[in-house]
């Protein structure tokens, strides 16, 4: 990591080793001669584990009966994509299909072909209309695909009707994203949130065929028909499945609420400490984790795949002047993000509500970066509206500029004049980003004038750690201090106001 002329980040849990003692980061001469290699980071280990579980094409233990699609794990292999273009330009429609292909490949499937249809609105019966459905059936037969992926959320009736025509399983965009989340979730909270979202999606789509699901006649109707043995409660199995799913969903909601309490407690402690917090948000695969590694050396998982990061990662970094900053890497967003996921991951998304600054990362190599920005801001605005908190300040960071030619970069700078342009991969622009962060975070502080008693050395230490002292003078009753400190620390110092009134308005003067 290149050193900044303004300040430099270092992980808070990294102890500075003695220069003469070999460490895993700095091997001895004997280790180098023996071919020493640095220990892998946590992110590298997670990436290796994830790669070792990739699906093998052609191997499947799934049921062959398409009617059992709701009761088996989603396992995509060879797929055909289909979308309905209802609004926007042709470029936007193609970009949406390209994103759907990337989602399918992230889920472990091979994309064979893609179809798109121009319509005013999706067909209520089969999503694409009967004529296009027959054409889709012909494409499935020609390519040998075993799955059709639709670029939209289909109703249960549309799924059923389209499956009957194409005679392979049909998956919509929501089910595809849920499958990716299920693969990538690692923490207990993440797994619970994904399970809840999957069950909310699956509950209205439960259906059944055959004798085990058929309704049985009851009472006199049973006696008049089949006689003894034909009377029963009705659709026993499907009703049992629904009841069990609802019970499981209620249990998951209780568990998520309990985990949310623990998360809120940690977040409130960070807020009370007065340490500025920066939430890294952005579109999926925009390079948020790579940027966090470049800023903090966190070594978290980095993968060129959609939704590679699901569990928020928080790292504390220290500026050159001794001030600490907390960075949080959050889950990525996507256009048409399933509502089930937004609700299930609400406790995780609330990390942005208490942040002092939103570091909004944009993929500069994307053909439509403006659409990415709109999608992210829509989700953030929705979360802030639900919690009733004011929107934090936002800093746009355009990443992956090393993948742009000079003309494209110049055009993007004209469209986003207030953004910082970086490449987390090559390190280009990281120095400018650090300088901009120092400027913004320094502007969040307030100036205080206080008289601290000599027995409150703990507060003086906090001022040194979290703020900057402009001047200090030792007097008979204590230490008179003029300093710039974060808002949370300024509130804790209110009782020691220079005027002695204890009124916070007498204490601070914000620039």
C-alpha positions in Angstrom: 0.0 0.0 0.0 1.5 3.3 -1.0 2.0 5.9 1.7 -0.2 9.0 1.7 1.3 12.5 2.0 -1.8 13.4 4.1 -2.3 10.4 6.3 -2.1 6.7 6.2 -4.4 3.9 7.3 -3.2 1.0 9.4 -5.4 -1.8 10.9 -6.0 -1.1 14.5 -5.3 -4.7 15.5 -1.9 -4.8 13.8 0.9 -4.4 16.3 4.1 -2.7 15.0 6.8 -5.4 15.2 10.3 -4.7 16.2 12.5 -4.1 13.2 14.9 -7.0 14.1 12.2 -9.6 14.8 11.0 -11.8 11.9 7.2 -11.7 11.4 4.7 -13.3 9.0 4.7 -9.9 7.1 8.5 -9.5 7.2 10.4 -12.8 7.0 14.0 -13.3 8.0 16.8 -13.8 5.5 16.8 -17.5 6.2 13.0 -17.7 5.5 13.5 -15.9 2.2 16.3 -18.3 1.2 14.0 -21.2 2.0 11.3 -19.9 -0.4 9.0 -18.3 2.3 5.6 -17.2 1.2 3.3 -14.9 3.2 0.3 -16.5 5.0 -2.9 -16.2 3.1 -5.4 -13.5 4.2 -8.9 -14.4 5.4 -10.3 -13.2 2.1 -8.0 -15.5 0.1 -9.0 -18.5 2.3 -12.7 -17.7 1.7 -12.1 -17.4 -2.0 -10.4 -20.7 -2.1 -13.2 -22.4 -0.2 -15.8 -20.8 -2.4 -14.0 -21.9 -5.6 -13.7 -25.5 -4.3 -17.5 -25.7 -4.1 -18.2 -24.7 -7.7 -20.7 -26.9 -9.4 -19.5 -29.4 -12.0 -21.3 -29.2 -15.3 -23.2 -32.3 -16.3 -23.5 -33.7 -12.7 -26.8 -33.4 -10.9 -28.7 -35.2 -8.2 -31.9 -33.3 -8.9 -35.3 -34.8 -9.5 -36.3 -35.0 -13.2 -40.0 -34.2 -12.6 -40.3 -30.4 -13.2 -43.4 -30.3 -10.9 -41.1 -30.8 -7.9 -39.3 -27.6 -8.6 -40.4 -25.9 -5.3 -39.2 -28.8 -3.1 -35.6 -29.1 -4.3 -32.5 -26.9 -4.1 -32.1 -24.6 -7.0 -29.2 -26.0 -9.1 -28.6 -24.3 -12.4 -26.5 -25.9 -15.1 -27.3 -24.9 -18.7 -29.7 -22.0 -19.1 -31.5 -19.9 -21.7 -32.3 -16.3 -20.7 -35.5 -14.5 -21.7 -36.5 -10.9 -21.0 -39.3 -8.5 -21.7 -38.3 -5.0 -22.8 -41.1 -2.7 -21.6 -39.4 0.7 -21.2 -36.1 2.5 -21.7 -33.6 2.3 -24.6 -32.3 -0.7 -26.4 -28.9 -0.2 -24.6 -30.7 -0.4 -21.2 -32.5 -3.6 -22.2 -29.2 -5.2 -23.4 -27.5 -4.1 -20.2 -30.2 -5.7 -18.1 -29.8 -9.0 -20.0 -26.0 -8.8 -19.7 -26.5 -8.4 -15.9 -28.8 -11.4 -15.9 -26.2 -13.5 -17.7 -23.6 -12.4 -15.0 -26.0 -13.4 -12.3 -26.6 -16.8 -13.9 -22.9 -17.4 -14.2 -22.3 -16.4 -10.6 -24.9 -19.0 -9.6 -22.8 -21.6 -11.4 -24.6 -22.0 -14.7 -23.6 -21.9 -18.3 -25.6 -19.4 -20.5 -26.4 -20.9 -23.9 -28.7 -18.4 -25.5 -30.9 -15.3 -24.8 -34.1 -13.9 -26.1 -35.7 -10.5 -25.6 -39.2 -9.4 -26.5 -40.5 -5.8 -26.9 -43.9 -5.5 -25.2 -45.9 -2.7 -23.5 -46.1 -5.0 -20.4 -45.4 -8.6 -19.6 -48.1 -11.1 -20.6 -50.2 -12.0 -17.5 -50.4 -15.6 -18.5 -47.0 -16.7 -19.7 -44.8 -13.5 -19.2 -43.7 -13.5 -22.8 -46.9 -14.5 -24.7 -47.9 -17.8 -26.2 -46.1 -17.2 -29.5 -42.8 -16.3 -27.9 -43.2 -19.2 -25.5 -43.4 -21.6 -28.4 -40.2 -20.0 -29.9 -38.5 -20.4 -26.5 -39.4 -24.1 -26.4 -37.7 -24.5 -29.8 -34.6 -22.8 -28.5 -34.6 -25.0 -25.4 -34.7 -28.1 -27.6 -32.0 -26.8 -30.0 -29.6 -25.9 -27.2 -30.4 -28.7 -24.8 -30.9 -26.3 -21.9 -32.4 -27.6 -18.7 -33.4 -24.2 -17.2 -35.1 -21.0 -18.4 -34.2 -17.8 -16.5 -36.6 -14.8 -16.8 -35.5 -11.3 -16.3 -38.2 -10.3 -13.9 -40.3 -11.6 -11.0 -42.9 -14.0 -12.2 -46.2 -14.8 -10.5 -46.9 -18.4 -9.5 -49.4 -18.7 -12.4 -46.9 -17.4 -14.9 -44.3 -19.9 -13.7 -46.7 -22.8 -14.0 -47.9 -21.8 -17.4 -44.5 -21.2 -18.9 -43.1 -24.5 -17.5 -45.9 -26.4 -19.1 -45.0 -25.0 -22.5 -41.2 -25.2 -22.4 -41.2 -28.4 -20.3 -38.1 -27.5 -18.3 -37.9 -25.6 -15.0 -38.4 -21.9 -15.1 -36.6 -19.6 -12.7 -37.1 -15.8 -12.3 -34.6 -13.1 -11.4 -35.6 -13.1 -7.8 -35.0 -16.9 -7.3 -31.7 -16.5 -9.1 -30.5 -13.7 -6.7 -31.8 -15.7 -3.7 -29.7 -18.7 -4.8 -26.6 -16.6 -5.1 -27.2 -15.2 -1.6 -27.6 -18.7 -0.2 -24.3 -19.7 -1.7 -22.3 -16.7 -0.4 -23.8 -16.3 3.1 -21.3 -17.3 5.7 -22.3 -15.7 9.1 -25.1 -16.9 11.2 -27.1 -13.7 10.7 -26.5 -13.8 6.9 -27.7 -17.3 6.6 -30.8 -16.5 8.7 -31.6 -13.5 6.6 -31.3 -15.5 3.3 -33.4 -18.3 4.7 -36.2 -15.9 5.7 -36.1 -14.2 2.2 -36.3 -17.6 0.5 -39.2 -18.7 2.5 -41.1 -15.5 1.9 -40.6 -16.0 -1.8 -41.5 -19.7 -1.7 -44.6 -19.5 0.5 -47.0 -18.2 -2.2 -45.5 -20.5 -4.8 -46.1 -23.8 -3.1 -48.1 -26.1 -5.3 -48.6 -29.8 -5.8 -49.7 -32.5 -8.2 -50.5 -36.2 -7.9 -52.3 -38.3 -5.3 -50.3 -37.0 -2.3 -51.5 -33.4 -3.0 -55.0 -34.0 -4.3 -58.0 -32.9 -2.3 -59.9 -35.7 -0.7 -63.7 -35.6 -0.3 -65.0 -35.4 3.3 -68.2 -36.0 5.2 -71.3 -37.2 3.1 -69.5 -36.5 -0.2 -66.9 -39.1 0.7 -69.6 -41.6 1.7 -71.5 -41.2 -1.5 -68.4 -41.6 -3.6 -65.5 -43.8 -2.7 -66.7 -44.9 0.7 -64.5 -45.9 3.6 -60.9 -44.6 3.3 -61.6 -41.7 1.0 -62.7 -39.2 3.6 -60.0 -36.9 4.8 -58.9 -33.4 5.7 -58.1 -32.2 2.2 -54.7 -31.1 0.8 -52.8 -32.5 3.8 -49.2 -32.2 2.6 -49.3 -28.8 1.1 -51.1 -27.3 4.1 -48.6 -28.9 6.4 -45.8 -27.5 4.4 -47.3 -24.0 4.6 -47.7 -24.3 8.3 -44.2 -25.4 8.9 -42.8 -22.6 6.7 -44.8 -20.0 8.6 -43.5 -21.4 11.9 -39.9 -21.4 10.6 -40.3 -17.9 9.4 -41.5 -16.7 12.8 -38.5 -18.3 14.4 -36.1 -16.7 12.0 -37.6 -13.3 12.5 -37.1 -13.7 16.3 -33.5 -14.8 15.8 -32.8 -11.8 13.4 -34.3 -9.4 15.9 -32.0 -10.8 18.6 -29.0 -10.5 16.3 -30.1 -7.0 15.4 -30.0 -6.0 19.0 -26.4 -7.1 19.3 -25.5 -5.3 16.1 -27.3 -2.1 17.3 -25.3 -2.3 20.6 -22.0 -2.5 18.8 -23.0 0.3 16.5 -24.1 2.5 19.4 -20.8 1.9 21.2 -18.9 3.0 18.0 -21.1 6.1 17.8 -20.7 7.0 21.5 -16.9 6.6 21.2 -16.8 9.6 18.9 -14.9 7.7 16.1 -16.1 8.8 12.7 -17.7 6.0 10.7 -17.6 5.6 6.9 -20.0 3.1 5.2 -18.9 1.9 1.8 -22.0 1.4 -0.4 -22.5 0.8 -4.1 -23.6 -1.5 -6.8 -22.7 -5.2 -6.7 -19.2 -5.9 -8.1 -18.3 -2.2 -8.2 -15.1 -2.9 -6.2 -16.2 -2.0 -2.7 -14.2 -4.7 -0.9 -11.1 -4.0 -3.1 -11.3 -0.4 -2.2 -11.6 -1.2 1.5 -8.5 -3.4 1.3 -6.7 -0.6 -0.5 -7.6 1.9 2.3 -7.2 -0.3 5.4 -5.3 -3.4 4.4 -8.2 -5.5 5.7 -7.5 -8.5 3.5 -11.2 -9.3 3.1 -12.7 -11.5 0.3 -12.4 -10.0 -3.2 -14.0 -11.9 -6.1 -15.0 -10.8 -9.6 -18.6 -12.0 -9.1 -21.9 -10.5 -8.2 -22.8 -10.4 -4.5 -19.4 -11.7 -3.4 -19.8 -9.8 -0.1 -23.0 -10.4 2.0 -21.8 -10.0 5.6 -20.8 -6.5 6.6 -17.1 -6.2 7.5 -16.0 -3.4 9.9 -12.4 -2.3 10.2 -10.8 0.5 12.2 -8.0 2.5 10.7 -5.8 5.2 12.0 -4.9 8.5 10.4 -1.4 10.0 10.6 -2.5 12.6 13.2 -3.7 9.7 15.4 -7.4 10.0 14.7 -9.2 6.7 14.2 -11.9 6.0 11.5 -14.2 3.0 11.2 -14.9 1.7 7.7 -17.8 -0.7 7.0 -18.1 -2.7 3.8 -21.8 -3.4 3.1 -23.7 -5.7 0.8 -24.0 -4.6 -2.8 -27.2 -3.5 -4.5 -28.6 -4.3 -7.9 -31.4 -3.0 -10.1 -34.8 -4.6 -9.2 -33.4 -5.9 -5.9 -36.0 -8.4 -4.5 -38.2 -6.9 -1.8 -37.8 -10.0 0.2 -34.0 -9.4 0.5 -34.5 -5.7 1.3 -36.8 -6.7 4.2 -34.6 -9.6 5.4 -31.4 -7.6 5.2 -32.8 -4.4 6.7 -30.9 -4.8 10.0 -27.7 -5.1 7.9 -28.6 -2.2 5.6 -29.1 0.0 8.7 -25.3 0.3 9.0 -25.6 3.2 6.6 -28.0 5.2 8.9 -25.5 6.0 11.6 -22.6 6.6 9.2 -21.0 10.0 9.2 -20.1 9.6 5.5 -21.3 7.3 2.7 -18.5 6.2 0.3 -20.6 5.5 -2.8 -18.5 3.3 -5.1 -19.4 3.3 -8.8 -18.1 0.9 -11.5 -16.6 3.2 -14.0 -16.3 0.4 -16.6 -20.0 -0.2 -16.6 -21.8 1.1 -19.7 -24.5 2.8 -17.6 -22.9 4.1 -14.4 -25.8 6.5 -14.0 -28.3 3.6 -13.6 -26.1 2.1 -10.9 -26.1 5.3 -9.0 -29.9 5.6 -9.2 -30.4 2.0 -8.0 -28.1 2.4 -5.0 -29.6 5.7 -4.0 -33.1 4.3 -4.2 -32.3 1.5 -1.7 -30.4 3.8 0.6 -33.3 6.4 0.6 -35.8 3.6 1.3 -33.8 2.4 4.4 -33.4 6.0 5.7 -37.1 6.7 5.2 -38.0 3.6 7.2 -35.6 4.5 10.1 -36.5 8.2 10.0 -32.8 9.3 10.0 -31.3 12.1 8.0 -29.2 11.2 5.0 -25.4 11.2 5.7 -23.1 13.1 3.4 -22.2 11.2 0.2 -18.9 11.0 -1.6 -19.0 9.4 -5.1 -15.9 7.2 -5.9 -15.6 6.0 -9.5 -13.6 2.8 -9.4 -11.9 0.7 -12.1 -10.6 3.7 -14.1 -7.7 1.5 -15.3 -10.3 -0.3 -17.5 -11.2 3.0 -19.3 -9.6 4.7 -22.2 -8.7 8.4 -21.9 -11.7 9.5 -23.9 -14.2 7.6 -21.8 -12.5 8.8 -18.6 -12.7 12.4 -19.7 -16.4 12.0 -20.5 -17.1 10.4 -17.1 -15.3 13.3 -15.3 -17.5 15.7 -17.1 -20.7 13.8 -16.1 -19.6 13.4 -12.4 -17.4 16.4 -11.6 -17.6 16.0 -7.8 -16.5 12.4 -7.8 -13.1 11.0 -6.9 -11.7 8.7 -9.7 -9.6 5.7 -8.5 -8.5 2.2 -9.3 -8.4 0.0 -6.2 -6.6 -2.7 -8.3 -3.6 -0.5 -9.4 -3.7 2.1 -6.6 -4.3 5.0 -9.0 -6.1 7.9 -7.3 -6.0 6.3 -3.8 -3.9 9.2 -2.6 -6.4 11.7 -3.8 -9.2 9.8 -2.1 -7.4 9.8 1.2 -6.8 13.5 1.0 -10.5 14.0 0.2 -11.5 11.8 3.2 -9.3 13.8 5.5 -10.9 17.0 4.3 -14.5 15.8 4.7 -14.0 14.0 8.1 -12.1 17.0 9.4 -15.0 19.2 8.4 -17.4 17.0 10.5 -15.7 18.1 13.7 -16.9 21.0 15.9 -14.8 23.5 17.8 -15.2 23.4 21.6 -13.9 25.6 24.4 -13.9 23.8 27.8 -12.4 23.9 31.3 -11.6 20.3 32.3 -10.9 19.5 36.0 -7.6 17.8 36.7 -9.4 14.6 37.7 -10.9 14.2 34.2 -7.8 13.1 32.4 -9.8 10.4 30.6 -11.7 13.1 28.7 -8.4 14.9 27.8 -7.1 11.6 26.5 -10.2 11.1 24.3 -9.7 14.6 22.9 -6.1 13.7 22.0 -7.3 10.4 20.4 -10.4 11.5 18.6 -9.9 15.2 17.9 -7.2 17.8 17.7 -6.2 20.3 20.4 -5.8 23.9 19.1 -4.6 25.3 22.4 -4.4 24.4 26.1 -3.6 26.3 29.3 -3.2 25.0 32.8 -5.2 27.0 35.4 -5.9 26.7 39.0 -9.2 24.9 38.6 -8.2 22.8 35.6 -7.0 22.7 32.0 -8.6 25.2 29.6 -8.8 23.5 26.2 -9.7 24.8 22.8 -10.1 21.8 20.4 -11.9 20.3 17.4 -13.7 17.1 18.3 -16.5 14.9 16.8 -20.1 15.7 17.6 -20.5 12.7 20.0 -17.5 13.8 22.1 -18.7 17.4 22.1 -21.9 16.3 23.7 -20.0 14.4 26.4 -18.0 17.6 27.1 -21.1 19.9 27.4 -20.9 20.1 31.2 -17.4 21.5 31.0 -18.3 24.4 28.8 -16.0 27.5 29.0 -19.0 29.6 30.1 -19.8 27.1 32.8 -23.5 27.0 31.8 -23.4 23.4 30.5 -25.4 24.5 27.5 -24.1 22.7 24.4 -24.8 25.9 22.4 -22.3 27.7 24.6 -19.8 24.9 24.2 -19.4 24.5 20.4 -19.0 26.7 17.4 -19.3 24.8 14.2 -17.6 26.1 11.1 
